[in-house]
Amino acid sequence: MTLLIAEAHARARAPERLIEQFREHMVGHGLDVAGPVRDSRVAFPGCVALLRLAEGGIALRIEADTPDWLADAKNIVSGHLDSFCPDEALGIVWRGHGAVGDDARPHNFRALRVAAVEEVTPRMRRLRLEGQDIARYAGLGQMHVKILIPPKGEEPVWPTVSPSGQPVMDASLRRRTYTIRRIDPAVGWMEIDFVVHGDEGPGSAFALRAEPGDLMGVMGPGGGGIGWEGWALVAGDETALPAIGRALEALPAGARGLALIEVADAGERQAIAHPPGVEVRWLYRDGAHYGTRLLAEVRAATLPAGVAVTCWAACENTAARAIREHWGEACGLPRSRFRAVSYWRHGVGDGEG
């Protein structure tokens, strides 16, 4: 295997402090950081980044196994260094493998075309999107993509890549994060479910007006999977339903656990295949406030003793915080055994799907 190498120089007034900030941030993400600050080594999946003190700044070097890992690392390194120095122009320009031209697209971008539209429930619309080379999006460990919605009736201006390795977005593209509900990379399609609630947000508005032939971009994948280990309790509202549904349908026959799904009413219930050892419990708000029924059922759920337990939840921000507090404080679960994330905030745009 040929090692791919890219190098650059970052101008910085306080380079040692900048490297320290980068190291601290990477440790916070669970990455292995080695060496003294002046000669740092950060191990990413499939590559390493080397940051060395140099005259006038930092000498950067990335060694990667694949073009995708190389591109990811360049974006991460330059993006984080820039974010730590918002008032400085670091002037990072990567040389070597993977150097980009003016018209280069991000390696994790694909332009997809709407092939079919399905009304799954009165408030959930599914778009089947077709495109080439989409295998990178198929993993269950990272189920989310950033969707890029061009203006209606206009030619899309898709993202490019800057010499620093970071994506450059045209202001006309509306961006939201959604979950891939199903995908068949061999045939070349993926399905994304959208919670629809009028034209309140770009995702909902696009899903309501989408027709076969419409274009949409995706970037990713990103985010985490549900990580079903041992006996699992998963909980979520309709914005988490695509992730929960995909995870349930992929479980082995012997999986055990409980899935709590809160939706508006009985009309939003979906048929989802799941192993016999997993109970799926549908919770209908029927006019109650978002998250109240879900939170009550999470608090009432009994976690089995003597077995490994994993808990995962995704819902409105207020409920997610309360669930996180319940699992960590009332149940005493170690932080590594539960995750409760906010997919949306009440009154702020359209949530994730």
C-alpha positions in Angstrom: 0.0 0.0 0.0 1.3 3.4 -1.0 1.5 5.9 1.9 -0.2 9.2 0.9 1.5 12.3 2.3 0.4 15.9 2.4 2.3 18.8 4.0 1.6 22.5 4.8 2.7 25.4 7.0 0.5 27.3 9.3 1.5 30.8 10.2 0.7 31.6 13.9 1.7 34.2 16.5 1.6 31.6 19.3 2.2 28.3 17.6 2.9 26.3 20.8 -0.4 27.3 22.4 -2.2 26.5 19.2 -0.8 23.0 19.1 -1.8 22.6 22.8 -5.3 23.6 22.0 -5.5 21.1 19.1 -4.1 18.3 21.3 -6.6 19.0 24.1 -9.5 19.0 21.6 -8.4 15.7 20.0 -8.0 14.0 23.4 -11.5 15.1 24.1 -12.7 13.2 21.1 -10.9 10.1 22.3 -8.0 10.2 19.9 -4.4 9.1 20.7 -2.0 12.0 21.1 1.7 11.4 21.6 5.0 13.2 21.8 5.9 16.6 23.3 3.9 19.7 22.2 6.8 20.9 19.9 6.6 17.5 18.0 3.1 16.2 18.3 1.5 13.1 16.8 -2.2 12.6 16.6 -3.6 9.2 15.4 -6.8 9.3 13.4 -8.5 6.3 11.9 -6.4 5.4 8.8 -3.9 8.2 9.2 -1.7 10.3 11.5 -1.2 14.0 11.7 2.2 15.5 12.7 2.4 19.0 14.1 5.9 20.4 14.7 7.0 23.8 15.8 8.7 25.6 12.9 10.0 29.1 12.1 7.0 31.4 12.1 4.4 28.8 12.9 3.7 25.1 12.6 4.9 22.5 10.1 2.0 20.1 9.3 2.2 16.7 7.8 -0.4 14.0 7.3 0.3 10.4 6.4 -2.7 8.4 5.3 -3.6 5.0 3.9 -6.4 6.2 1.5 -7.4 9.4 -0.3 -10.6 9.6 1.9 -8.7 9.4 5.2 -6.2 12.0 3.8 -9.0 14.4 2.8 -10.8 14.0 6.2 -7.6 14.7 8.1 -6.7 17.8 6.1 -10.2 19.2 6.7 -10.1 18.3 10.5 -6.6 19.7 11.1 -7.0 23.0 9.1 -10.5 23.5 10.2 -9.8 23.2 13.9 -6.6 25.3 13.8 -8.5 28.0 12.0 -11.3 27.9 14.6 -8.8 28.3 17.4 -7.4 31.5 15.7 -10.4 33.3 14.3 -8.4 36.6 14.1 -5.4 35.2 12.3 -4.9 34.1 8.7 -3.0 30.9 9.0 -2.5 30.5 5.3 -2.6 26.7 5.2 -2.1 25.4 1.7 -1.7 21.6 1.4 1.0 20.2 -1.0 1.6 16.6 -2.0 -1.0 14.0 -2.4 -4.6 15.2 -2.8 -3.8 18.8 -3.8 -7.0 20.3 -5.2 -7.9 22.5 -8.2 -10.5 25.3 -8.3 -13.3 22.9 -9.3 -12.6 20.1 -6.9 -15.6 18.7 -5.0 -15.3 17.5 -1.4 -14.5 13.8 -1.3 -17.6 13.1 0.9 -20.0 15.0 -1.4 -22.5 13.3 -3.8 -25.1 14.9 -6.0 -28.3 12.8 -5.9 -31.5 12.9 -7.8 -35.0 12.2 -6.4 -36.3 9.0 -7.8 -39.5 8.5 -5.8 -41.6 10.2 -3.1 -43.6 8.2 -0.6 -46.0 9.4 2.1 -45.1 7.0 4.9 -47.6 8.6 7.4 -49.5 11.9 7.3 -46.4 13.6 8.9 -43.6 11.6 7.4 -42.4 11.7 3.8 -39.8 9.4 2.3 -37.6 10.4 -0.6 -35.7 7.8 -2.6 -32.5 9.4 -3.9 -30.3 7.9 -6.6 -26.7 8.4 -7.3 -23.3 6.8 -8.0 -20.6 5.7 -5.6 -22.6 5.9 -2.4 -21.0 3.0 -0.5 -19.3 5.3 2.0 -22.7 6.2 3.4 -23.8 2.6 4.2 -22.3 2.0 7.6 -24.5 1.8 10.7 -21.9 3.5 12.8 -22.4 6.8 11.1 -26.0 7.1 9.9 -26.3 10.9 9.4 -25.6 13.1 6.4 -25.7 16.8 5.8 -28.3 17.4 3.1 -27.7 20.4 0.7 -30.8 21.9 -0.8 -30.5 24.2 -3.8 -32.9 27.0 -4.5 -36.1 25.8 -6.3 -35.8 26.2 -10.1 -32.1 27.2 -10.1 -29.0 25.3 -11.2 -27.2 24.1 -8.0 -23.9 25.6 -7.1 -22.3 22.6 -5.4 -19.5 22.9 -2.8 -15.8 23.0 -3.7 -12.6 22.5 -1.7 -10.3 25.2 -0.6 -6.5 24.8 -0.8 -6.6 24.3 3.0 -8.8 21.2 2.5 -12.0 22.7 3.8 -15.3 22.7 1.9 -16.5 26.0 0.5 -20.3 26.3 0.5 -22.3 28.6 -1.7 -24.7 30.8 0.3 -27.6 29.5 -1.8 -27.5 26.0 -0.4 -29.7 25.3 2.6 -28.2 22.7 5.0 -29.7 20.3 7.5 -28.7 17.0 9.1 -30.8 13.9 8.4 -30.6 10.2 8.9 -30.3 7.7 6.1 -33.3 5.3 6.7 -32.3 2.7 4.1 -29.5 2.3 1.6 -28.5 0.0 -1.2 -25.1 1.0 -2.5 -24.9 -1.8 -5.0 -27.9 -0.5 -6.9 -27.2 3.1 -6.1 -30.1 4.5 -3.9 -30.7 5.7 -0.4 -33.9 6.7 1.4 -34.3 9.7 3.8 -37.4 10.3 5.9 -38.5 13.8 6.5 -40.9 15.0 9.3 -43.1 17.4 7.5 -44.7 20.4 9.2 -45.4 22.9 6.4 -42.8 25.3 5.1 -41.3 26.1 8.5 -37.9 24.7 7.6 -35.9 23.9 4.4 -35.9 20.2 5.0 -39.7 20.0 5.4 -40.3 22.4 2.6 -38.1 20.5 0.2 -39.8 17.1 1.1 -43.2 18.6 0.5 -42.4 20.0 -3.0 -39.9 17.3 -4.1 -40.6 15.5 -7.4 -38.7 12.8 -9.3 -35.8 14.5 -11.1 -35.1 17.1 -8.4 -31.5 17.4 -7.3 -30.2 17.3 -3.7 -26.6 17.1 -2.4 -25.4 15.1 0.6 -22.1 15.2 2.6 -20.9 12.8 5.2 -21.5 10.4 6.8 -21.2 11.7 10.3 -22.7 11.3 13.8 -22.8 8.1 15.8 -24.8 5.0 15.5 -27.0 3.6 18.2 -24.5 1.0 19.3 -26.8 -1.8 20.5 -24.8 -3.8 23.0 -26.2 -6.3 25.5 -29.8 -5.3 26.6 -30.6 -1.9 25.1 -33.1 0.8 25.8 -33.6 3.2 22.9 -36.0 6.1 23.0 -36.9 8.9 20.6 -39.6 11.0 19.0 -40.4 11.1 15.3 -37.1 12.9 14.4 -35.2 9.8 15.8 -37.6 7.3 14.2 -35.4 6.9 11.0 -32.4 6.0 13.1 -34.3 3.7 15.5 -36.1 2.0 12.6 -32.9 1.4 10.7 -31.2 0.0 13.8 -34.1 -2.3 14.7 -34.2 -3.7 11.2 -30.5 -4.5 11.3 -30.5 -6.3 14.7 -29.6 -10.0 14.9 -32.4 -12.4 15.8 -31.2 -12.8 19.4 -31.1 -9.1 20.3 -33.0 -8.0 23.4 -34.2 -4.6 24.6 -37.0 -2.0 24.6 -37.7 0.8 22.0 -39.8 3.7 23.1 -41.1 5.8 20.2 -43.2 9.0 20.8 -45.2 10.3 17.9 -48.1 12.7 17.4 -50.9 10.1 17.3 -51.8 6.6 16.2 -51.7 7.7 12.5 -48.0 8.1 12.8 -47.3 4.5 13.8 -45.1 2.6 11.3 -44.5 -1.1 10.6 -40.9 -1.8 11.6 -39.4 -5.3 11.6 -37.6 -6.2 14.8 -36.4 -9.3 16.7 -38.9 -11.0 19.1 -36.7 -10.2 22.1 -37.1 -6.4 21.5 -40.3 -4.8 22.6 -41.4 -1.7 20.5 -43.7 0.5 22.5 -45.5 3.4 20.6 -46.3 6.5 22.7 -49.0 8.9 21.3 -48.9 12.5 22.4 -52.5 13.2 21.4 -52.0 16.9 22.1 -49.5 16.6 25.0 -46.3 18.6 24.9 -43.3 17.2 23.0 -41.2 14.7 25.1 -43.5 14.4 28.1 -44.7 10.9 27.4 -41.3 9.8 26.3 -39.6 11.1 29.4 -42.2 9.5 31.7 -41.8 6.1 30.0 -38.0 6.3 30.2 -38.1 7.1 33.9 -40.6 4.2 34.5 -38.5 1.7 32.5 -36.8 -1.0 34.6 -33.2 -1.7 33.5 -32.3 -5.4 34.0 -29.7 -6.3 36.5 -26.8 -8.6 35.9 -26.4 -7.9 32.2 -24.7 -5.2 30.1 -27.1 -2.4 29.5 -26.9 0.3 26.8 -29.2 3.3 26.6 -29.6 5.7 23.7 -32.1 8.6 23.1 -32.7 11.4 20.6 -35.5 13.9 20.9 -36.3 17.5 21.7 -33.6 19.4 23.6 -35.4 19.7 27.0 -36.4 16.0 27.1 -32.9 14.9 26.0 -31.3 16.8 28.9 -33.8 15.3 31.4 -33.2 11.7 30.0 -29.4 12.2 30.2 -29.7 13.3 33.8 -32.0 10.4 34.7 -29.7 7.7 33.3 -26.6 9.3 34.8 -27.9 10.3 38.2 -31.0 8.3 39.0 -29.9 5.1 37.3 -26.1 5.5 38.0 -25.1 4.3 34.6 -21.4 5.0 33.6 -21.2 7.7 30.9 -19.9 5.1 28.4 -23.2 3.2 28.6 -25.6 5.9 27.6 -26.1 8.7 25.2 -29.0 11.2 25.0 -28.8 13.8 22.3 -30.8 16.8 21.2 -32.0 16.5 17.6 -34.0 19.7 17.7 -35.2 22.6 19.9 -38.8 23.6 20.3 -39.5 26.7 18.2 -36.3 26.6 16.3 -36.5 25.6 12.6 -37.0 22.0 11.5 -35.4 19.2 13.5 -33.3 16.4 12.3 -34.8 13.4 10.6 
